[in-house]
Amino acid sequence: MKRSVEERNWLEQRNVIVCRCEDVTLEEIRRAIAQGATTLDELKRLLRVGMGPCQGRTCRELLARELAEHLGKPVAEIMPPTFRPPAKPVKLGLLSRMVENAPRGDEGSSLEGGESR
């Protein structure tokens, strides 16, 4: 069965991975937008895009362009998603060293959840 160039392009595009961290395809993003998602935060909540290790550094721009195209707005008018600290990944070893180097004794509350005495 021969497919038209347009149909082949559509089939190839729908399997394009936009958010590599969460393995979200362009087709999933377009479906969420077609079902009413109008902000990056809504896409984030529906599809987990931008919530992986890169925190959206890879896909945020692509998502904004896709939303802008669908909404007929310039990309600059697409509101950036909300961020919650840490905005950058933190290695667990760093946190572990902080606990190891924390003062011990009756010097206030501990990092391990104890209360001050």
C-alpha positions in Angstrom: 0.0 0.0 0.0 1.5 3.3 -1.1 1.1 6.3 1.2 1.1 9.9 0.1 4.0 12.2 1.3 1.6 14.0 3.5 0.4 10.8 5.2 3.9 9.6 5.7 4.9 12.9 7.2 1.9 12.7 9.6 2.8 9.2 10.6 6.4 10.1 11.2 5.5 13.3 13.2 3.1 11.6 15.5 5.8 9.3 16.9 8.3 12.1 17.5 9.4 12.3 21.1 9.2 15.9 22.4 9.8 15.2 26.1 12.6 12.7 26.3 12.6 12.5 30.1 9.0 11.5 30.3 8.8 9.8 26.8 5.9 12.0 25.6 5.2 12.2 21.8 4.1 15.0 19.6 0.8 13.2 19.0 0.1 13.0 22.8 0.8 16.7 23.1 -1.4 17.7 20.2 -4.2 15.4 21.6 -4.0 17.2 25.0 -4.2 20.6 23.3 -7.1 19.5 21.1 -8.9 18.3 24.3 -8.6 21.8 25.8 -5.1 22.3 27.3 -4.1 25.9 26.8 -1.1 26.4 29.0 2.2 24.8 29.7 1.1 24.1 33.3 -1.9 22.2 32.0 0.3 20.1 29.7 2.6 19.5 32.6 -0.2 18.2 34.8 -1.8 16.1 32.1 1.3 14.6 30.5 4.2 15.2 33.0 6.1 17.1 30.4 8.9 19.1 31.9 8.9 17.1 35.1 11.9 14.8 34.3 15.5 15.2 35.2 16.0 18.1 32.8 13.1 20.0 34.3 11.8 21.1 30.9 15.1 22.5 29.5 14.8 20.2 26.5 11.0 20.4 25.7 9.7 23.7 27.1 10.5 25.6 23.9 8.9 22.9 21.7 5.8 22.8 23.9 5.4 26.6 23.8 5.7 26.6 20.0 3.1 23.9 19.7 0.7 25.8 22.0 1.3 29.1 20.3 0.6 27.6 16.9 -2.7 26.0 18.1 -3.8 29.2 19.9 -2.8 31.6 17.2 -0.5 33.6 19.5 3.1 34.5 19.4 5.4 32.2 21.5 6.3 35.2 23.7 2.6 35.3 24.9 2.7 31.7 26.2 3.2 31.9 29.9 6.1 29.9 31.3 5.3 27.0 33.6 5.6 27.3 37.3 8.7 26.0 39.0 9.2 24.5 42.4 12.6 24.3 44.0 14.9 22.7 43.2 14.7 24.1 39.7 17.9 22.2 38.9 18.5 18.6 39.8 20.4 18.0 43.1 22.6 14.9 43.5 21.7 12.8 46.5 25.4 12.6 47.4 25.4 16.4 48.0 22.4 16.1 50.3 24.0 13.2 52.1 27.2 15.2 52.8 25.1 18.0 54.2 23.5 15.6 56.7 27.0 14.2 57.6 28.4 17.7 58.1 25.5 19.0 60.1 26.2 20.0 63.8 25.2 17.4 66.3 23.9 17.8 69.8 21.5 20.2 71.4 22.1 23.0 68.9 18.5 23.2 67.6 16.6 20.8 65.4 18.4 18.2 63.4 18.1 17.7 59.7 16.7 14.2 60.4 13.4 15.5 61.7 14.1 15.8 65.4 12.8 18.8 67.4 14.8 21.3 69.3 15.2 20.7 73.0 
